[in-house]
Amino acid sequence: EDYQLGGFANYMHKEIHEQPEAVRRAVLGRLDERFSTARLGGLHLDARELRSIQSVKVLGCGSAYYAGEIGANLIEEWARIPADAEPASEFRYRNPVIAPDALYIAVSQSGETKDTLAAVQELKRKGGRVIGVVNAPGSAIARECDSGVFLHAGPEVSVASTKAVTNMAVCFAMLGLLLGRVRDLSVSRGGGIVSALDALPQRIGEVLALEDRIAGVAERFSWAVRMFFVGRVWYWPAAREGAQKLKEISYIHAEAYQAAELKHGPLALIDGGMPSVVLVADDELLAKNISTLEQIKARGGPVIAVTSADLPDGLADEVIRLPRSHPELDPIVFTIALQLFAYHLAVGLGKEIDKPRNLAKSVTVE
Ligand code: G6P
């Protein structure tokens, strides 16, 4: 075990640090610089079939579902195809309409999650077109889907998923790029995405280099028993995944909210005992996010700003400053900072990192 851990204290820490390499593997041989697109041979869909897709529905559980939300956003933005994600565990019980021109995507690290597998089986029974975005080749979901995109994240041992989530988002990005490039996505925008995906391992490395700083912030908030994670649009799934990581390994009650929803209820919970981790991108919503920070501060809520922007002084108690690389891919970079935050908070509290109580790496029962 010591050998496999290679000097890391646990698998979660090791897997967090493996992410630049994992992303490199995910994009290897799949980025086409000449035509500014992605090559995904395992999809078995030609350009005509890709163009026939009128909507996309991503199905997954837990962190895979949140990665699916990041993915649906990327697909809708780049391919202009309506796309959303839904927990696979709910899907079959609500008698969903199965659209013949939709593409269904089952996303799973293990490929063995019962709820996701059952959603795939229900889809196939009803004639739906379903592909897999899966880490484990030969797994039940990979076999049932018979086409898709493998994550190439390598084995993931820690129950709290890190590198698999990141590679899911990267695989969705390549899928969104491909779907976009057979439609209206321009060569130049496609080229920008190819370059950003190629540079992503380096961006992730820059976040990992901030580990001491992030650990310091986590330590200063080790008193917290509850926390909000706040994000907007692109950063909403990142906030959800950040809250999930914290819950899983620290047992701190963490809840994610869309920034604009705070005023419709949750603001009532803000006081000195409710810190908020607020994700603030350097984008066209910066002014809105600054007003979110002001609303929280005005109610005495401690604020940790995770941001790619230069924020005015006094808006946050702690600032974790992240690199800015690509508007749609930056949420992936933010999730890595939140992994480190959750990890160091849990380590500080002396929690069992790789095997949190009550959880299993792969849930093969309903
Ligand atoms: C379990 C794990 C989660 C994981 C989820 C989906 O609940 O504890 O960390 O996100 O299953 O797993 P999958 O293998 O389908 O990605």
Residues whose N, C-alpha, C, O or C-beta is under 5 A from the ligand:
A	BS01	G6P	C61 G62 S63 A64 V107 S108 Q109 S110 G111 T113 V159 A160 S161 L359 A360 K361 S362 V363
